[in-house]
Amino acid sequence: MPRAMLSAQREQRYRAGLEAALDGGFALLASGGSSLDAVGAAVRILEDDPCFNAGHGAALTRDGAAELDAAIMDGRQLRAGAVASVRHVRNPIELARRVMEKSRHVLLVGAGAEEFALEEGLALVPNHYFRIAERQEQLESEQRGARVSDLLPAAQGTVGAVALDGEGNLAAATSTGGMTNKRPGRVGDSPIIGAGTYAKNGVCAVSATGHGEYFIRAVAAHHVCAAVEYRALSLEQAVRELLHGILPALGGDGGLIAVGGDGRIVMDFSTEGMFRGARDSAGKREIAIY
């Protein structure tokens, strides 16, 4: 989002949403909760906030519907769960965790994912619950041939969280509505384990945002973890290599949040800005946009 497009009022709304997610997740960690609980709580708060492109307020497909993707990963045992192209699940990140914990699968899509949500008793809502007027305007603008990023902020994007808990367990979670005016059935990197989401204890947890097709091709989240584990790069070096070397060579850009097994936090991006926040037990509390 260009700085010139971010009014003081809009910035306040975004910061309030980031603060709520950051503090909600951290409160669980501070009370002895797990990293899985923390990332799930943080992402769920952002899914419920219409400012962000996930859940309520998600970007719309070319036919005007919201199709949602989400994933969660447990670094302790490399367990993972994900859902894609769901249209009626209020909080896709909750369904992704159920896939991980209550099924023998990793990724469920579309009607099959929603049938599983019904079996699990999760909240289902009509698709219009996700649609807001601003997203409709963005869709119509792009269909007229205008670039939504030039007209309205946050036309694309992803929400995600990474955490390290007191037991040393890492976790990552990501959720998104995808791209404005995307073809129905399109799936980005967010629910693809190793592309937009990855976690491995002792190494790192990663959640990505950006043009998903490039992150899939680069296996971005796993690349970062593998560079740390097998090539002895620092987490900062691994993230920088991906964002400022590998992705630009493919034509892509975006950002990553990551936390290492030692608690080191990295938030880097190759765009003008990335909405982000971090807290740790040493007292760090940071929220930033540019």
Steps between C-alpha positions, in 0.01 A plus 500: 500500500656834395547731797296771333191278501504430874295763681550555872157352571565189292843453654342511846256225400779279369715555805209417731445173314868411517512581871197282573649202317847548644382537857242222471760250386762616748260481794464127438877452492546708815255276687684185394299426186637328193638660188221330305238666717673836465525504121146371464363771729692779328388394153139451610491859628625625163250281313223678692637847423368643169816706453696192399480263204387185683161387627259794536626757252678257266580583140243382243524266202402612152145374568471708817536223756748456783714185482723452801825311565682430827770279649657425836816304582641355820880507503526231765393205286468671161125454518299728274144572393364717222182591315448672166213647298253496789206737469302462822744434787507805726854435626699289254798483736287306748404250232866465395588403857217247509634348178839463671368360827180316408569350157769294330541762229696822459298694240125502439336720237161637405191294576700224666653745744162652580342159557779431749427837665137395543609171657723692740226744597686810381317823426379526140371826356351613169760620255375857517628514861854530362423765238532868586428802284865597463593158360210520254626840387850359456365215290296730278797734457728219387236363265481845341873475436633705791768359730338470841832563670499846342150574625444342838731359763530136608348360182716195541691352790501232763483477877736277691670435831806315625585415860747331732359381833655429837549133412707591195228408253463701181180552303381695196154589370385683188159600362388694193225592259753495216513740208227741394335382175664158523356212302266288716693200628834678501713402800802702610798421718335549841354147538791329324731360766855607419391785274315753717513319834764285672633423848765266638616493860855615554509671161226754429134574436403701192186666363506676164304769318522613140426372151434137587591344168863608544516378860369161387759474223780592741365274780570814696428416864681168484790658313558736791496220756722276287752779450523540878513128576723368223708798386550662840366836383363729766125547488554856378728380221259227391203736487698766315626248243145394424333841494774702333665235285288200407154656473604809300676273251165332441315832484338486842501701819349488846599451861566247773469482876716240669617398845799278567544221747700747709217754502658726240229692312536601135244707308620595152332604174584611147194723459455856626352376824360204693261515793679321782546468873716310749511433875735297716549409864791744529262793462524574128173626353507637148234586243600642164373554147791645300 
